[in-house]
């Protein structure tokens, strides 16, 4: 029986050869039910696009930047609903059932709860705070697999082309249309960033960036701070 809705899963990628095939294999049941998966590559030199091509419906080339990449994917998407998925995040097996419930509501958009893949108890605490913050504020981050009706996305002209905080900024505008539809069953996002850069250091960096953004600092300035911190950790 055909689905009562059509979904486009849009995945912005850059240098994701190590994991892109696993990400896309996990989405094959969604494709088998008639929905599409679009990968938007920002000039990867590690073969990401070549690896992705057999496992998705379309691979696009784009300038680098998640906002630009996600807008490029939405511009060619055929679905009535868009779901923006990070390459290191996995949807729950019942994602389509939850999304079908969403389509029967008047919500313009929504997101999933999130869980970090690592086994440390601290990761469960971090995820709990992320989900509670999102529930109270209505703000969604990219790790939470934001989904939105096509008409709402187009009415708001999509993501602003900014180097950081594009998900937070778009959430703020979407909240003017409706509160998010919140799916409690979590997506699972890779905890490698937290493990690589240090859990407490990452927490402090993310809260510091978000606080400075709320105070009006430009995303360009915040992106420089983020890149500088990452370089310092990598030394």
Secondary structure, DSSP 8 states (H G I E B T S, - for coil): ---SS-EEEEEEESS-TTTHHHHHHTTHHHHHTT-EEEEEE---SSSHHHHHHTTSSEEEE--SSHHHHHHHHHHH---SEEEE--TTEE--TTHHHHHHHHHTSS-SEEEEEEEESS--HHHHHHHHHHHHHHHHH----GGG--EEEHHHHHHTTSS---SS-HHHHHHHHHTTT---EEEEEEEEE--HHHHHH-HHHHHHHHHHHHHHHHTT--HHHHHHHHHHHHHHHH-
